[in-house]
Amino acid sequence: MVCELYPATPLLEDTAGFIPVLERALACCQPAALLLRLAPMPDIQAEAQLSLIQPIIQDRGIALMLEDRPELARQAGCDGVHLSPDYRAHSVAEVRRLLGDTLQLGVGVGASRDSAMRAGEDGADYICFAPEADAGADGLGQVVALAQWWVMMMELPVVACAHDPEQIAALVGSGADFVMPDTQWWDNPVSLPG
């Protein structure tokens, strides 16, 4: 199985200012998908920000996922939505119904196996593990163990989050389908090892 790169943007208020960073990263790496994280703003402003980045991503055949804004993702023609662990506006099942069967639905579950299994039952297309906030140095081992358990027990794809660039190789070796590097990755974008 090949592990693919799935970077997340920093929380953006001005996507135009991020485009040079994005272009530099895409010149050296071809991720499978990109998670666009927009700062809180009205939908009309968010749609304008999204429209600046959308063609850059989708014209390269990269899936564009929008964080925590399922209605906007559907209306704007994104490839899907990614629900962060903090998302509370709708249940996973409600978002699945809203998106229909054509858009992808990813769900961040932190380090919870139970939340991951519930998200899968409720219609997620992938789940995303990240270490607990207080895990400290044990965070990497926590995510590696979760990803290894998930790929052994479940068929649903799994994303593993790296909190620093040094963790990426270990997560690639965990069997995860995708690795989501920390936003530090944008400072020095590199392809996945192997």
C-alpha positions as CSV (number, residue, x, y, z in Angstrom):
1,M,0.0,0.0,0.0
2,V,1.3,3.5,-0.9
3,C,1.0,6.2,1.7
4,E,0.1,9.6,0.2
5,L,0.7,13.2,1.3
6,Y,-2.3,15.2,2.5
7,P,-1.2,18.6,3.8
8,A,-3.4,21.1,5.6
9,T,-3.0,24.8,5.2
10,P,-2.6,27.1,8.2
11,L,-5.7,28.8,9.2
12,L,-6.0,31.4,6.5
13,E,-7.7,34.8,6.4
14,D,-6.1,35.8,3.1
15,T,-5.6,33.0,0.6
16,A,-4.0,35.3,-1.9
17,G,-1.1,35.8,0.4
18,F,-0.7,32.1,0.8
19,I,-0.7,31.3,-3.0
20,P,3.1,31.8,-3.4
21,V,3.7,29.4,-0.6
22,L,1.3,26.9,-2.1
23,E,2.8,27.2,-5.6
24,R,6.3,26.6,-4.2
25,A,5.1,23.5,-2.4
26,L,3.3,22.1,-5.4
27,A,6.4,22.6,-7.6
28,C,8.2,20.0,-5.5
29,C,5.4,17.7,-4.3
30,Q,2.2,16.3,-5.7
31,P,-0.1,15.6,-2.8
32,A,-3.2,13.5,-3.2
33,A,-5.4,16.1,-1.4
34,L,-5.2,19.4,0.3
35,L,-7.1,20.5,3.3
36,L,-8.1,24.2,3.1
37,R,-8.5,25.7,6.6
38,L,-10.3,29.1,6.5
39,A,-10.5,31.5,9.5
40,P,-14.0,32.3,10.7
41,M,-15.6,34.6,8.2
42,P,-19.0,35.1,6.5
43,D,-19.8,32.5,3.7
44,I,-19.6,35.1,0.9
45,Q,-16.1,36.1,2.0
46,A,-15.1,32.5,2.5
47,E,-16.3,31.7,-1.0
48,A,-14.2,34.5,-2.5
49,Q,-11.1,33.2,-0.6
50,L,-11.8,29.7,-1.7
51,S,-12.2,30.7,-5.3
52,L,-8.6,31.9,-5.4
53,I,-7.1,28.6,-4.4
54,Q,-9.6,26.2,-5.9
55,P,-8.4,26.2,-9.5
56,I,-4.7,26.0,-8.5
57,I,-5.5,22.7,-6.6
58,Q,-8.2,21.1,-8.7
59,D,-6.5,21.8,-12.1
60,R,-3.6,19.7,-10.9
61,G,-5.9,16.8,-10.1
62,I,-5.5,17.3,-6.3
63,A,-8.6,16.8,-4.2
64,L,-9.6,20.0,-2.4
65,M,-11.1,19.4,1.0
66,L,-12.6,22.3,3.0
67,E,-12.5,22.2,6.8
68,D,-15.7,22.4,8.8
69,R,-17.9,24.1,6.2
70,P,-19.9,21.4,4.5
71,E,-22.5,23.7,2.9
72,L,-19.9,25.9,1.3
73,A,-17.9,22.8,0.2
74,R,-20.9,21.5,-1.6
75,Q,-21.9,24.9,-3.1
76,A,-18.4,25.8,-4.3
77,G,-17.6,22.5,-5.9
78,C,-14.9,21.3,-3.5
79,D,-14.1,17.6,-3.6
80,G,-15.2,17.2,0.0
81,V,-15.2,18.4,3.6
82,H,-13.1,17.5,6.5
83,L,-14.7,17.8,10.0
84,S,-12.2,18.7,12.7
85,P,-12.6,17.2,16.2
86,D,-14.0,20.6,17.3
87,Y,-16.8,20.6,14.7
88,R,-20.2,20.6,16.4
89,A,-22.7,22.2,14.0
90,H,-24.1,18.9,12.6
91,S,-23.5,15.2,13.3
92,V,-21.4,13.2,10.9
93,A,-24.5,11.5,9.7
94,E,-26.2,14.9,9.0
95,V,-23.2,16.1,7.1
96,R,-23.1,12.8,5.1
97,R,-26.8,13.5,4.0
98,L,-26.0,17.1,3.2
99,L,-23.0,16.1,1.0
100,G,-24.7,13.1,-0.7
101,D,-22.6,10.3,-2.1
102,T,-20.4,12.3,-4.5
103,L,-18.4,14.4,-2.1
104,Q,-15.8,13.0,0.2
105,L,-16.3,13.2,4.0
106,G,-13.3,13.0,6.3
107,V,-13.6,13.1,10.1
108,G,-10.9,14.1,12.6
109,V,-11.3,12.0,15.7
110,G,-8.2,12.9,17.7
111,A,-7.0,9.8,19.4
112,S,-10.4,8.1,20.0
113,R,-11.0,4.7,18.6
114,D,-14.7,4.9,19.5
115,S,-15.1,8.2,17.7
116,A,-13.4,6.7,14.7
117,M,-15.7,3.7,14.6
118,R,-18.8,5.9,15.0
119,A,-17.6,8.2,12.2
120,G,-17.2,5.2,9.9
121,E,-20.7,3.9,10.8
122,D,-22.1,7.4,10.2
123,G,-20.8,7.6,6.6
124,A,-17.2,9.0,6.8
125,D,-15.0,8.2,3.8
126,Y,-11.9,8.4,5.9
127,I,-10.9,9.1,9.5
128,C,-8.0,11.1,10.8
129,F,-6.0,10.4,13.9
130,A,-4.0,13.0,15.8
131,P,-2.3,12.7,19.1
132,E,-4.0,14.0,22.3
133,A,-3.0,17.6,23.2
134,D,-1.2,16.4,26.3
135,A,0.5,13.4,24.8
136,G,3.8,15.2,24.5
137,A,6.6,13.0,23.3
138,D,4.3,10.0,23.4
139,G,2.1,11.5,20.7
140,L,3.9,9.9,17.8
141,G,3.7,6.4,19.3
142,Q,0.0,7.0,20.1
143,V,-0.8,7.9,16.4
144,V,1.4,5.1,15.0
145,A,-0.4,2.5,17.3
146,L,-3.8,3.9,16.3
147,A,-3.1,3.8,12.6
148,Q,-1.6,0.3,12.8
149,W,-4.7,-1.0,14.7
150,W,-7.1,0.8,12.3
151,V,-5.5,-0.7,9.1
152,M,-5.5,-4.2,10.7
153,M,-9.2,-4.0,11.8
154,M,-10.9,-1.7,9.3
155,E,-11.1,-1.1,5.6
156,L,-11.9,2.7,5.8
157,P,-8.8,4.8,4.9
158,V,-6.9,6.4,7.7
159,V,-5.0,9.7,7.8
160,A,-2.3,10.1,10.4
161,C,-1.2,13.6,11.6
162,A,2.4,14.5,12.2
163,H,3.2,17.2,14.6
164,D,6.6,17.9,13.3
165,P,8.5,16.9,10.1
166,E,10.6,14.3,11.9
167,Q,7.5,12.2,12.6
168,I,6.5,11.8,8.9
169,A,8.7,8.7,8.2
170,A,7.3,6.8,11.2
171,L,3.7,7.6,10.2
172,V,4.4,6.4,6.6
173,G,5.6,3.2,8.1
174,S,2.5,2.8,10.2
175,G,0.4,1.6,7.3
176,A,-1.7,4.9,7.2
177,D,-3.2,5.7,3.8
178,F,-2.3,9.4,4.1
179,V,0.0,11.5,6.2
180,M,-1.0,15.0,7.1
181,P,2.1,17.0,8.1
182,D,2.0,19.8,10.6
183,T,1.8,23.3,9.1
184,Q,5.6,23.6,9.6
185,W,5.8,21.5,6.5
186,W,5.0,24.6,4.4
187,D,8.3,26.1,5.5
188,N,10.2,23.2,3.9
189,P,7.9,21.1,1.7
190,V,9.2,17.6,0.9
191,S,7.6,14.5,-0.5
192,L,7.0,11.5,1.6
193,P,9.9,9.1,2.1
194,G,9.8,5.8,0.2
